[in-house]
Amino acid sequence: MITTVPTAPSALPPPLVRLRLAPHGALPRRIDGVWWPYSRDLLTQLPKMLAALPRAWGDITGVTVDAAAWSAAPGRMFVANQVVRLHKAPASPHAPDRVVLLSPGLGRWDLQVIPPEATKEAAALLTATALDDGRPGAGGEARLPAPTAAAGPRGRVGPAGRGTHAPRW
């Protein structure tokens, strides 16, 4: 005899990627976005984050991370039919816990990494602080982030889930 147990209704699943990019502007920024991974497992978290990036960022072929902050990872990964080189470097005192993304011919983007174990409140404060850059009108107030969420795997590294409704984290 097979018995089925009804499952309790669950809350909405968390977004695949907790990522918030800085608004476009004419002035250069020191931080281009904030990423809040679910774990320090780079092999699991990095492909999801790369898939959530905007198309305008192009094909990300190089990623530099803090060697001490992430789990062991090979020097290269195959992500969405493309090789991505991983560079593990010591954390810079000027840029602690940052991920640097490189796209040949298009540029470099720096993402502040929020520790996976951070609370929602701490993540919101860190996000607001990182993306503020002291711009006029910001007033230094902490604002809740509106992260982007990837809808799923994409055909190449870089396309964003643009137009998707992103749940708050």
C-alpha positions in Angstrom: 0.0 0.0 0.0 1.3 3.5 -0.9 0.4 6.3 1.3 0.9 9.9 0.3 1.4 12.6 2.9 0.1 16.0 2.0 2.8 18.5 2.1 2.4 21.8 3.9 2.3 24.8 1.7 5.7 26.4 1.7 6.8 29.9 1.3 8.1 31.1 -2.0 11.5 29.6 -2.8 14.4 32.0 -2.3 15.8 33.7 -5.5 18.5 31.7 -7.3 20.8 34.7 -7.0 20.9 37.5 -4.4 22.5 40.2 -6.5 22.0 44.0 -6.7 23.8 46.0 -9.3 24.5 49.7 -8.9 22.5 52.1 -11.0 24.0 53.3 -14.2 25.6 56.7 -14.1 28.1 58.9 -15.8 30.6 58.8 -12.9 32.8 55.8 -12.2 31.9 53.7 -9.2 34.2 51.9 -6.7 31.6 49.1 -6.4 29.4 47.9 -9.3 27.2 45.7 -7.3 26.6 43.5 -4.2 26.4 39.8 -4.2 25.1 37.7 -1.3 25.8 34.1 -2.0 24.1 31.3 -0.1 27.4 29.6 0.7 31.2 29.8 0.2 31.1 27.0 -2.4 32.4 28.9 -5.4 31.7 26.0 -7.8 28.0 26.2 -7.0 27.5 29.9 -6.4 29.6 31.5 -9.2 27.8 30.0 -12.2 24.4 31.2 -10.9 25.7 34.7 -10.3 27.4 35.0 -13.7 24.1 33.9 -15.4 22.3 36.8 -13.6 24.5 39.5 -15.0 23.3 42.0 -17.6 24.1 41.3 -21.3 26.0 44.6 -21.5 28.7 43.2 -19.2 29.5 40.7 -22.0 31.2 37.3 -21.6 33.0 37.1 -18.2 36.2 35.2 -18.8 38.1 36.0 -15.6 37.0 36.1 -12.0 39.3 37.1 -9.1 38.2 36.1 -5.5 39.7 36.3 -2.0 41.6 33.0 -1.6 40.8 32.7 2.1 37.1 33.4 1.8 36.1 30.7 -0.7 36.2 26.9 -0.8 38.8 25.2 -2.9 38.2 25.6 -6.7 40.1 24.8 -9.8 41.9 27.4 -11.9 39.2 27.2 -14.6 35.5 26.4 -14.7 33.3 25.6 -17.6 30.2 27.9 -17.3 27.5 28.0 -19.9 29.7 26.7 -22.7 32.5 29.0 -21.8 35.8 28.7 -19.9 36.1 31.1 -17.0 39.5 31.5 -15.4 39.5 31.7 -11.6 42.2 33.7 -9.9 42.5 33.3 -6.1 44.4 36.2 -4.5 45.0 37.3 -1.0 42.4 39.8 0.2 43.4 43.4 -0.3 43.1 45.6 2.7 41.5 48.2 0.4 39.0 45.7 -1.0 38.1 43.0 1.5 35.7 40.3 0.4 35.3 41.5 -3.2 34.8 39.6 -6.4 36.4 41.1 -9.6 34.8 40.2 -12.9 36.7 40.7 -16.2 35.2 40.9 -19.7 37.7 41.3 -22.5 37.2 44.5 -24.4 34.3 45.6 -22.1 35.8 46.1 -18.7 36.1 45.2 -15.1 33.3 45.0 -12.5 33.8 44.8 -8.8 31.1 43.2 -6.6 31.1 43.5 -2.9 30.4 40.1 -1.3 28.1 39.9 1.7 29.0 36.9 3.9 26.5 34.0 3.3 25.8 33.8 7.1 24.7 37.5 7.3 21.1 38.3 8.4 18.7 40.0 6.1 19.0 43.2 8.1 22.8 43.1 8.0 22.7 42.4 4.2 20.4 45.3 3.6 22.6 47.7 5.5 25.8 46.4 3.8 24.1 46.7 0.4 23.0 50.2 1.0 26.4 51.3 2.3 28.3 49.6 -0.5 26.1 51.1 -3.3 25.8 54.6 -1.7 29.2 55.9 -2.8 28.4 59.1 -1.0 26.3 60.3 -4.0 24.3 63.5 -3.5 20.8 63.0 -2.3 21.6 59.6 -0.7 21.8 61.2 2.8 23.7 58.2 4.1 20.4 56.4 4.9 20.2 52.7 4.7 17.8 51.6 2.0 16.4 48.1 1.4 17.9 46.6 -1.7 15.9 45.3 -4.6 18.0 42.3 -5.8 17.8 40.8 -9.2 17.0 37.1 -9.5 18.0 34.8 -12.2 15.2 32.9 -13.7 17.4 29.9 -14.5 20.4 28.9 -16.6 21.2 31.0 -19.6 22.9 30.2 -22.9 26.0 32.2 -22.2 27.7 33.9 -19.3 26.4 37.4 -18.8 22.7 37.5 -19.8 20.5 38.9 -17.1 17.1 37.8 -16.1 16.0 41.3 -17.1 12.3 42.0 -16.7 11.9 39.3 -14.0 10.2 40.3 -10.8 12.8 40.0 -8.0 11.7 39.1 -4.5 13.3 41.1 -1.7 15.9 39.6 0.6 
